[in-house]
Amino acid sequence: MSFFTFIDGFRDGLIPKQTANIQVTGDKLTEILCKEFGATCHYHVVDRKYRLVDKEWFTTFITKYSAIEKFKYQSDFFDCDSFAFVLKGEIERLQLGLAVGFLSVTTPDGSSHMLNFYVDKFSEVFLVEPQSDKVFKLKDSGYTPFRFEI
């Protein structure tokens, strides 16, 4: 799917929006995320309210409708942070206010990395590797979070 096909699908209503509308305050979301990522993790929570994410909707969106696979990795120019920003942008264009953000981590080899995360309707936090569509839990990653933004 090209980026323009994605935009046309969004505009024409061909890409389904999430139907669940479970809301959480920014303060509650901060509490959930600090518990998951650690109290010493730096953060920036921008809004006062968010919609929790339906996991099935997210999986369908990222595997079927996202155009992110059309982008090619280029070290220092279009790398992990760029992929994370594009995925977040795609989701925001489709539906505002979903609990999807950015997470900066230290990898097991000591390098820095950025990826996305979302909070589902059961207040569970999932990490998303936008380059590969892989969705997983922090405890299964070996990553050490140092900053999140949502």
C-alpha positions in Angstrom: 0.0 0.0 0.0 1.4 3.4 -0.9 1.3 6.4 1.4 -1.3 8.0 -0.9 -3.4 4.9 -1.0 -3.3 5.0 2.9 -4.4 8.7 2.8 -7.2 7.9 0.3 -8.4 4.9 2.4 -8.4 7.1 5.5 -10.4 9.9 3.7 -12.8 7.5 2.0 -13.5 5.6 5.2 -12.0 2.3 3.9 -9.7 2.0 6.8 -11.8 1.2 9.9 -11.5 3.3 13.0 -11.3 1.7 16.4 -14.8 1.4 17.8 -13.9 1.0 21.5 -13.9 4.3 23.3 -12.5 3.5 26.8 -11.0 6.7 28.0 -8.3 7.3 30.6 -6.9 10.5 32.1 -3.4 11.7 31.3 -2.6 11.3 35.0 -3.8 7.6 35.1 -1.9 6.9 31.9 1.2 8.4 33.4 0.7 6.1 36.4 0.3 3.0 34.2 3.4 3.9 32.1 5.7 4.8 35.0 4.8 1.4 36.6 5.7 -0.4 33.3 8.8 1.6 32.3 10.1 2.5 35.8 9.8 5.5 38.1 13.1 6.9 37.0 12.1 7.0 33.3 11.8 10.5 32.0 8.4 11.3 30.3 6.2 13.8 28.7 2.5 13.2 28.7 0.8 15.9 26.7 -2.9 15.5 26.9 -5.5 15.3 29.6 -7.4 12.3 28.1 -6.6 9.3 25.9 -8.5 6.5 24.4 -7.2 3.0 25.2 -6.3 0.8 22.2 -8.2 -2.3 21.1 -5.4 -4.8 20.5 -7.2 -6.5 17.6 -7.8 -3.2 15.9 -4.1 -2.3 16.3 -2.9 -5.6 14.9 -5.2 -5.3 11.9 -4.1 -1.7 11.3 -0.4 -2.3 11.5 -0.4 -5.5 9.4 -3.1 -4.6 6.8 -3.3 -0.8 6.5 -0.1 0.8 7.5 2.1 2.0 4.7 5.3 2.1 6.8 6.8 -0.9 5.0 7.2 1.3 1.9 9.9 3.3 3.7 13.5 2.1 3.6 15.9 2.2 6.5 18.7 4.7 6.0 21.2 5.0 8.9 21.0 8.4 10.6 18.5 9.7 8.1 15.5 7.4 8.2 16.1 5.1 11.1 14.3 3.9 14.2 13.0 7.3 15.4 11.8 8.1 11.9 9.8 4.9 11.7 8.3 5.5 15.1 7.3 9.0 14.1 5.7 7.8 10.9 3.7 5.1 12.6 2.4 7.5 15.2 1.5 10.0 12.5 -0.4 7.3 10.5 -2.5 6.5 13.6 -3.1 10.1 14.5 -4.4 10.8 11.0 -6.8 8.0 11.3 -8.0 8.5 14.9 -7.0 11.2 17.4 -6.3 10.5 21.0 -5.3 6.9 21.0 -2.9 5.9 23.7 0.1 5.3 21.3 3.4 6.9 22.0 7.2 6.8 21.6 9.7 5.0 23.8 13.4 5.5 23.9 15.4 2.6 25.2 18.9 1.3 25.8 19.3 -2.1 24.0 21.2 -5.0 25.6 24.3 -4.1 23.6 24.2 -0.5 25.1 23.0 1.4 22.0 20.0 3.7 22.0 16.8 2.8 20.1 13.3 4.3 19.6 10.1 2.4 19.1 6.4 2.8 19.7 4.1 1.6 22.4 0.4 1.4 23.1 -1.8 0.9 26.1 -4.7 -1.5 25.5 -8.2 -1.5 27.0 -7.0 -3.6 29.9 -4.3 -1.1 30.7 -1.6 -3.5 29.4 1.4 -1.9 27.7 2.7 -3.3 24.4 5.9 -2.3 22.6 5.7 -2.0 18.8 8.7 -2.3 16.5 7.5 -0.2 13.5 10.1 -1.5 11.1 8.9 -5.1 11.5 5.3 -4.8 12.9 6.5 -6.9 15.9 4.4 -6.4 19.0 5.8 -7.6 22.4 6.0 -6.9 26.1 8.9 -5.0 27.7 9.8 -8.0 29.9 10.5 -10.0 26.7 12.8 -7.4 25.1 15.9 -6.9 27.2 15.4 -3.1 26.7 15.9 -0.5 29.4 13.5 2.4 28.9 14.8 5.9 29.6 12.2 8.2 28.1 8.6 8.0 26.8 6.3 10.5 25.2 2.6 10.4 24.4 
